[in-house]
């Protein structure tokens, strides 16, 4: 399974963060409404008031962790189909996603990863927006090789001033 571009995302962040991932670790697997229901009741009101870290594993299953968790730890160090931050809101008939982004500087997923995120949220029985509520456009600078965020459609590297490519290119193996 992969996003609409046919890719899973390799971790491209700091190597020391990936080296700190514990074997068997990772975020809580949320493959169904029952999984989510069991997990959300374990969260404190303070935790549910702020976004959580999420990834969608290569198995298509949503994994959740506290906000201050690294995406690579939530993923157990593995490649992912999507990653970002997510907030939930309690509604009269259950829980729903109020905000969701692809903001993960460790995986830098393209906005096309939404399709996999939506599938994982559907499987978990969570109503959600029709797309990311905050899209982050990531690129790797061909000049200095830094990971960059495109802001306001300005495809110029803030580190060296080089033009950034129009197409996603963060993972050099993709």
C-alpha positions as CSV (number, residue, x, y, z in Angstrom):
1,X,0.0,0.0,0.0
2,X,1.3,3.5,-0.8
3,X,0.1,7.0,-1.3
4,X,-1.3,8.2,-4.6
5,X,2.2,8.8,-5.8
6,X,3.1,5.2,-5.0
7,X,5.6,5.9,-2.2
8,X,6.2,5.1,1.4
9,X,8.3,7.7,3.3
10,X,11.7,6.9,4.6
11,X,12.8,8.7,7.8
12,X,15.1,11.6,6.7
13,X,15.5,13.4,10.0
14,X,18.4,13.5,12.5
15,X,20.1,10.1,12.8
16,X,20.4,10.4,16.6
17,X,16.6,10.4,16.9
18,X,16.3,7.2,14.9
19,X,19.1,5.6,16.8
20,X,17.1,6.3,20.1
21,X,14.1,4.3,18.9
22,X,13.5,1.4,21.2
23,X,12.9,-2.1,19.6
24,X,9.2,-2.9,19.9
25,X,8.3,0.7,20.6
26,X,6.1,2.8,18.5
27,X,2.7,4.6,18.8
28,X,-0.5,2.8,19.7
29,X,-2.0,1.0,16.8
30,X,-5.5,2.3,16.0
31,X,-7.0,-0.1,13.5
32,X,-10.7,0.2,14.5
33,X,-13.2,2.3,16.4
34,X,-12.8,0.0,19.4
35,X,-9.0,0.6,19.4
36,X,-9.5,4.3,19.3
37,X,-12.1,4.2,22.0
38,X,-9.8,2.2,24.3
39,X,-6.9,4.5,23.6
40,X,-8.7,7.9,24.0
41,X,-10.1,7.1,27.4
42,X,-6.5,6.6,28.6
43,X,-5.6,10.2,27.6
44,X,-5.9,13.1,30.1
45,X,-7.9,16.2,29.4
46,X,-4.6,18.1,29.0
47,X,-3.4,15.6,26.4
48,X,-6.6,15.7,24.4
49,X,-6.5,19.5,24.4
50,X,-3.4,19.5,22.2
51,X,-2.5,17.7,19.0
52,X,-1.1,14.2,18.9
53,X,1.7,12.8,16.8
54,X,0.5,10.3,14.2
55,X,1.9,8.0,11.5
56,X,0.3,5.6,9.1
57,X,2.4,2.5,9.0
58,X,3.2,0.6,5.8
59,X,0.4,-1.7,6.9
60,X,-2.1,1.2,6.5
61,X,-2.8,1.4,10.2
62,X,-2.9,4.6,12.2
63,X,-0.5,4.9,15.1
64,X,-0.9,7.6,17.7
65,X,1.5,9.0,20.3
66,X,1.8,12.1,22.6
67,X,2.5,15.3,20.8
68,X,6.1,15.6,22.0
69,X,6.9,12.2,20.6
70,X,9.1,11.9,17.6
71,X,7.4,10.6,14.4
72,X,10.2,8.1,13.9
73,X,9.6,6.7,17.5
74,X,5.8,6.5,16.8
75,X,6.6,4.5,13.7
76,X,9.1,2.2,15.5
77,X,11.8,3.5,13.1
78,X,10.0,2.1,10.0
79,X,9.0,3.7,6.7
80,X,5.5,5.2,6.7
81,X,2.6,6.1,4.4
82,X,1.9,9.3,6.2
83,X,2.9,11.3,9.2
84,X,1.9,14.5,11.0
85,X,-0.1,16.0,13.8
86,X,-3.7,15.4,14.6
87,X,-6.4,16.8,17.0
88,X,-9.6,15.2,18.0
89,X,-12.9,16.7,19.2
90,X,-15.7,15.0,21.2
91,X,-19.0,15.2,19.4
92,X,-22.5,14.1,20.6
93,X,-22.2,10.7,18.8
94,X,-18.4,10.1,19.2
95,X,-15.0,11.4,18.4
96,X,-13.9,13.1,15.2
97,X,-10.7,14.7,13.8
98,X,-10.8,18.4,14.1
99,X,-7.4,19.2,12.6
100,X,-4.8,17.1,10.8
101,X,-1.6,18.1,9.1
102,X,1.4,16.4,7.3
103,X,3.8,18.3,9.6
104,X,6.6,15.9,10.2
105,X,10.1,17.2,9.6
106,X,11.4,13.6,10.2
107,X,9.5,12.1,7.3
108,X,8.5,15.2,5.3
109,X,5.5,13.5,3.6
110,X,4.1,15.0,0.5
111,X,0.5,16.4,0.6
112,X,-0.4,13.4,-1.6
113,X,-0.1,11.2,1.5
114,X,-3.6,12.4,2.5
115,X,-5.3,9.5,0.7
116,X,-3.5,7.0,3.0
117,X,-4.2,9.1,6.1
118,X,-7.9,9.3,5.2
119,X,-8.1,5.5,4.7
120,X,-6.5,4.9,8.1
121,X,-8.9,7.3,9.7
122,X,-11.9,5.7,8.0
123,X,-10.7,2.3,9.3
124,X,-10.5,3.7,12.8
125,X,-14.1,4.9,12.5
126,X,-13.1,8.6,12.8
127,X,-14.9,11.3,10.9
128,X,-12.4,13.7,9.4
129,X,-12.0,16.7,7.1
130,X,-11.8,16.1,3.3
131,X,-8.0,16.9,3.4
132,X,-5.2,18.2,5.5
133,X,-6.4,21.2,7.5
134,X,-2.8,22.5,7.3
135,X,-0.7,21.3,4.4
136,X,3.1,21.5,4.6
137,X,5.1,21.5,1.3
138,X,8.5,19.8,1.9
139,X,11.4,19.8,-0.6
140,X,15.1,19.0,-0.5
141,X,17.3,21.8,-1.8
142,X,19.3,20.6,-4.8
143,X,22.0,23.2,-3.9
144,X,22.7,22.6,-0.2
145,X,20.7,19.4,0.3
146,X,18.8,20.8,3.3
147,X,15.2,19.8,3.9
148,X,13.1,22.9,3.3
149,X,9.5,24.0,3.8
150,X,7.9,25.9,1.0
151,X,6.1,28.9,2.4
152,X,3.4,30.9,0.5
153,X,4.3,29.2,-2.7
154,X,7.9,30.6,-2.7
155,X,10.0,27.6,-4.0
156,X,13.3,29.1,-2.8
157,X,15.6,27.6,-0.3
158,X,15.9,29.7,2.9
159,X,19.4,28.3,3.6
160,X,21.2,29.0,0.3
161,X,18.7,30.8,-2.0
162,X,18.6,28.0,-4.6
163,X,15.3,27.3,-6.5
164,X,13.4,24.3,-5.0
165,X,11.9,21.7,-7.4
166,X,8.1,21.8,-8.1
167,X,7.9,18.0,-7.3
168,X,8.5,16.3,-4.0
169,X,12.1,15.1,-3.7
170,X,12.9,14.8,0.0
171,X,13.9,11.1,0.1
172,X,16.9,10.7,-2.1
173,X,16.1,7.1,-2.7
174,X,12.5,7.8,-4.0
